[in-house]
């Protein structure tokens, strides 16, 4: 009788901590995805900035229009 109580307590304990770990893992993963999106956006901005420095002024206006029309990641959150 005591062993069945102990078994049920262990099952509930395992279920609760598994659920908590799963939820915390989802939040952690979601935060990492947003951090990666921010890094990608910063890298794109840096690339556009460096391209403007390297390219002549006439070609720069075309590349800016091209870069703005081809947005990589969605900004919807």
Backbone as a printed PyTorch tensor [residue, N CA C, xyz], in Angstrom:
tensor([[[  0.8280,  -1.1900,   0.0000],
         [  0.0000,   0.0000,   0.0000],
         [  0.8740,   1.2560,   0.0000]],

        [[  1.8770,   1.2700,   0.8660],
         [  2.7880,   2.4050,   0.8980],
         [  3.5870,   2.5020,  -0.3990]],

        [[  3.8960,   1.3450,  -0.9840],
         [  4.6750,   1.3520,  -2.2270],
         [  3.8610,   1.9330,  -3.3810]],

        [[  2.5490,   1.6870,  -3.4130],
         [  1.7230,   2.2650,  -4.4770],
         [  1.6330,   3.7860,  -4.3180]],

        [[  1.5630,   4.2650,  -3.0630],
         [  1.5520,   5.7090,  -2.8210],
         [  2.8740,   6.3200,  -3.2760]],

        [[  3.9580,   5.6500,  -2.9650],
         [  5.2790,   6.1260,  -3.3640],
         [  5.4200,   6.1290,  -4.8880]],

        [[  4.8990,   5.1040,  -5.5410],
         [  4.9500,   5.0070,  -6.9990],
         [  4.1490,   6.1430,  -7.6350]],

        [[  2.9320,   6.4070,  -7.1250],
         [  2.1030,   7.4880,  -7.6710],
         [  2.7500,   8.8490,  -7.4350]],

        [[  3.3510,   9.0330,  -6.2640],
         [  4.0370,  10.2940,  -5.9790],
         [  5.2100,  10.4900,  -6.9360]],

        [[  5.9370,   9.4310,  -7.2170],
         [  7.0640,   9.5290,  -8.1520],
         [  6.5750,   9.8480,  -9.5600]],

        [[  5.4530,   9.2590,  -9.9680],
         [  4.8970,   9.5640, -11.2930],
         [  4.4730,  11.0240, -11.3960]],

        [[  3.7840,  11.5150, -10.3710],
         [  3.3400,  12.9180, -10.3830],
         [  4.5470,  13.8510, -10.3670]],

        [[  5.5250,  13.5470,  -9.5440],
         [  6.7560,  14.3330,  -9.4680],
         [  7.4340,  14.3890, -10.8440]],

        [[  7.5560,  13.2440, -11.4820],
         [  8.1790,  13.1900, -12.8090],
         [  7.3810,  13.9460, -13.8450]],

        [[  6.0650,  13.8330, -13.8030],
         [  5.2140,  14.5280, -14.7680],
         [  5.3120,  16.0400, -14.6060]],

        [[  5.2760,  16.5080, -13.3600],
         [  5.3430,  17.9540, -13.1070],
         [  6.6810,  18.5180, -13.5760]],

        [[  7.7770,  17.8800, -13.2110],
         [  9.0750,  18.4210, -13.5870],
         [  9.3600,  18.2710, -15.0780]],

        [[  8.8200,  17.2490, -15.7020],
         [  8.9570,  17.1270, -17.1560],
         [  8.1960,  18.2490, -17.8490]],

        [[  6.9890,  18.5380, -17.3720],
         [  6.1890,  19.6130, -17.9630],
         [  6.8570,  20.9660, -17.7740]],

        [[  7.3470,  21.2150, -16.5720],
         [  8.0190,  22.4920, -16.3050],
         [  9.2660,  22.6270, -17.1760]],

        [[ 10.0300,  21.5740, -17.3060],
         [ 11.2190,  21.6160, -18.1530],
         [ 10.8840,  21.8530, -19.6100]],

        [[  9.8010,  21.2520, -20.0820],
         [  9.3800,  21.4440, -21.4670],
         [  8.9830,  22.8930, -21.7230]],

        [[  8.1920,  23.4690, -20.8200],
         [  7.7400,  24.8570, -20.9920],
         [  8.9220,  25.8180, -20.9210]],

        [[  9.8130,  25.6210, -19.9560],
         [ 10.9870,  26.4920, -19.8660],
         [ 11.8790,  26.3510, -21.1010]],

        [[ 11.9970,  25.1530, -21.6220],
         [ 12.7710,  24.9430, -22.8430],
         [ 12.1740,  25.6550, -24.0380]],

        [[ 10.8480,  25.6720, -24.1180],
         [ 10.1940,  26.3900, -25.2220],
         [ 10.4700,  27.8840, -25.1360]],

        [[ 10.3810,  28.4600, -23.9290],
         [ 10.6600,  29.8890, -23.7740],
         [ 12.1120,  30.1970, -24.1070]],

        [[ 13.0260,  29.3490, -23.6840],
         [ 14.4420,  29.5620, -23.9590],
         [ 14.7070,  29.5150, -25.4590]],

        [[ 14.1170,  28.5320, -26.1430],
         [ 14.3000,  28.3900, -27.5810],
         [ 13.7130,  29.5900, -28.3170]],

        [[ 12.5450,  30.0630, -27.8840],
         [ 11.8980,  31.2080, -28.5110],
         [ 12.7810,  32.4500, -28.3810]],

        [[ 13.3830,  32.6320, -27.2180],
         [ 14.2630,  33.7820, -26.9950],
         [ 15.4910,  33.6940, -27.8940]],

        [[ 16.0330,  32.4880, -28.0500],
         [ 17.2040,  32.3050, -28.9100],
         [ 16.8700,  32.6340, -30.3640]],

        [[ 15.6710,  32.2520, -30.8130],
         [ 15.2650,  32.5430, -32.1910],
         [ 15.2140,  34.0480, -32.4050]],

        [[ 14.6430,  34.7960, -31.4520],
         [ 14.5720,  36.2500, -31.5990],
         [ 15.9620,  36.8720, -31.5700]],

        [[ 16.8590,  36.3290, -30.7480],
         [ 18.2240,  36.8510, -30.7300],
         [ 18.9090,  36.6150, -32.0740]],

        [[ 18.6850,  35.4520, -32.6750],
         [ 19.2840,  35.1690, -33.9820],
         [ 18.7060,  36.0800, -35.0550]],

        [[ 17.3840,  36.3440, -35.0100],
         [ 16.7840,  37.2580, -35.9810],
         [ 17.3930,  38.6470, -35.8510]],

        [[ 17.6140,  39.1130, -34.6220],
         [ 18.2330,  40.4220, -34.4230],
         [ 19.6520,  40.4500, -34.9820]],

        [[ 20.4000,  39.3710, -34.7730],
         [ 21.7630,  39.3150, -35.3130],
         [ 21.7460,  39.3610, -36.8380]],

        [[ 20.8010,  38.6470, -37.4500],
         [ 20.7000,  38.6390, -38.9100],
         [ 20.3710,  40.0350, -39.4160]],

        [[ 19.4440,  40.7250, -38.7580],
         [ 19.0880,  42.0800, -39.1810],
         [ 20.2840,  43.0240, -39.0550]],

        [[ 21.0480,  42.9100, -37.9660],
         [ 22.2310,  43.7610, -37.8040],
         [ 23.2770,  43.4670, -38.8740]],

        [[ 23.4630,  42.1780, -39.2040],
         [ 24.4230,  41.8270, -40.2560],
         [ 23.9840,  42.3690, -41.6090]],

        [[ 22.6920,  42.3030, -41.9040],
         [ 22.1950,  42.8470, -43.1700],
         [ 22.4320,  44.3490, -43.2450]],

        [[ 22.1920,  45.0410, -42.1220],
         [ 22.4260,  46.4820, -42.0920],
         [ 23.8970,  46.7950, -42.3130]],

        [[ 24.7790,  46.0030, -41.7020],
         [ 26.2150,  46.2110, -41.8650],
         [ 26.6360,  45.9650, -43.3070]],

        [[ 26.1030,  44.9180, -43.9210],
         [ 26.4390,  44.6160, -45.3170],
         [ 25.9870,  45.7540, -46.2220]],

        [[ 24.7680,  46.2590, -46.0080],
         [ 24.2890,  47.3820, -46.8280],
         [ 25.1780,  48.6030, -46.6400]],

        [[ 25.5820,  48.8580, -45.4080],
         [ 26.4440,  50.0040, -45.1240],
         [ 27.7930,  49.8560, -45.8340]],

        [[ 28.3740,  48.6630, -45.7560],
         [ 29.6700,  48.4510, -46.4060],
         [ 29.5500,  48.4860, -47.9260]],

        [[ 28.4290,  47.9920, -48.4700],
         [ 28.2400,  48.0510, -49.9160],
         [ 28.1450,  49.4960, -50.3870]],

        [[ 27.4760,  50.3400, -49.6030],
         [ 27.3760,  51.7560, -49.9830],
         [ 28.7480,  52.4170, -49.9800]],

        [[ 29.6150,  52.0040, -49.0520],
         [ 30.9580,  52.5830, -49.0080],
         [ 31.7900,  52.1540, -50.2060]],

        [[ 31.6380,  50.9000, -50.6400],
         [ 32.4850,  50.3420, -51.6880],
         [ 32.0010,  50.7300, -53.0790]],

        [[ 30.6880,  50.6750, -53.3180],
         [ 30.1530,  50.9160, -54.6610],
         [ 30.1680,  52.4020, -55.0030]],

        [[ 30.2660,  52.7110, -56.3030],
         [ 30.1650,  54.1130, -56.7320],
         [ 28.7480,  54.6460, -56.4740]],

        [[ 28.5780,  55.9640, -56.4000],
         [ 27.2710,  56.5450, -56.0530],
         [ 26.1320,  56.1600, -57.0010]],

        [[ 26.3780,  56.0180, -58.2970],
         [ 25.3080,  55.6780, -59.2460],
         [ 24.7950,  54.2600, -59.0040]],

        [[ 25.6840,  53.3410, -58.7470],
         [ 25.2770,  51.9490, -58.5200],
         [ 24.7110,  51.7590, -57.1150]],

        [[ 25.0490,  52.6390, -56.2030],
         [ 24.5960,  52.4870, -54.8140],
         [ 23.0860,  52.6340, -54.7040]],

        [[ 22.5040,  53.5450, -55.4580],
         [ 21.0520,  53.7400, -55.3490],
         [ 20.3010,  52.5040, -55.8320]],

        [[ 20.8300,  51.8340, -56.8620],
         [ 20.1750,  50.6110, -57.3370],
         [ 20.2970,  49.4840, -56.3190]],

        [[ 21.4540,  49.3470, -55.6710],
         [ 21.6340,  48.2540, -54.7090],
         [ 20.7900,  48.4770, -53.4520]],

        [[ 20.5790,  49.7250, -53.0680],
         [ 19.7410,  50.0080, -51.9040],
         [ 18.3090,  49.6050, -52.1960]],

        [[ 17.8300,  49.9290, -53.4020],
         [ 16.4660,  49.5410, -53.7690],
         [ 16.3530,  48.0250, -53.8190]],

        [[ 17.3680,  47.3480, -54.3410],
         [ 17.3470,  45.8980, -54.4270],
         [ 17.3590,  45.2780, -53.0260]],

        [[ 18.1620,  45.8170, -52.1240],
         [ 18.2600,  45.2760, -50.7650],
         [ 16.9580,  45.4750, -49.9990]],

        [[ 16.3000,  46.5980, -50.2130],
         [ 15.0450,  46.8400, -49.5030],
         [ 13.9250,  45.9620, -50.0270]],

        [[ 13.9360,  45.6540, -51.3160],
         [ 12.8520,  44.8410, -51.8770],
         [ 12.9910,  43.3680, -51.5110]],

        [[ 14.1880,  42.9280, -51.1680],
         [ 14.3870,  41.5150, -50.8340],
         [ 14.6390,  41.3600, -49.3390]],

        [[ 13.5990,  41.5050, -48.5600],
         [ 13.7220,  41.3220, -47.1040],
         [ 13.7670,  39.8350, -46.8060]],

        [[ 14.7420,  39.4000, -46.0230],
         [ 14.9330,  37.9730, -45.7550],
         [ 13.9550,  37.3990, -44.7630]],

        [[ 14.0170,  37.8190, -43.5210],
         [ 13.1520,  37.2690, -42.4810],
         [ 11.9320,  38.1490, -42.3050]],

        [[ 10.8510,  37.5450, -41.9060],
         [  9.6450,  38.3270, -41.6730],
         [  9.7960,  39.1110, -40.3820]],

        [[  9.2730,  40.3110, -40.3730],
         [  9.3600,  41.1340, -39.1690],
         [  8.1180,  40.9970, -38.3110]],

        [[  7.2150,  40.0820, -38.6560],
         [  6.0000,  39.8790, -37.8750],
         [  6.3380,  39.0230, -36.6720]],

        [[  5.9750,  39.4890, -35.4860],
         [  6.2720,  38.7250, -34.2630],
         [  5.0290,  38.5320, -33.4650]]])
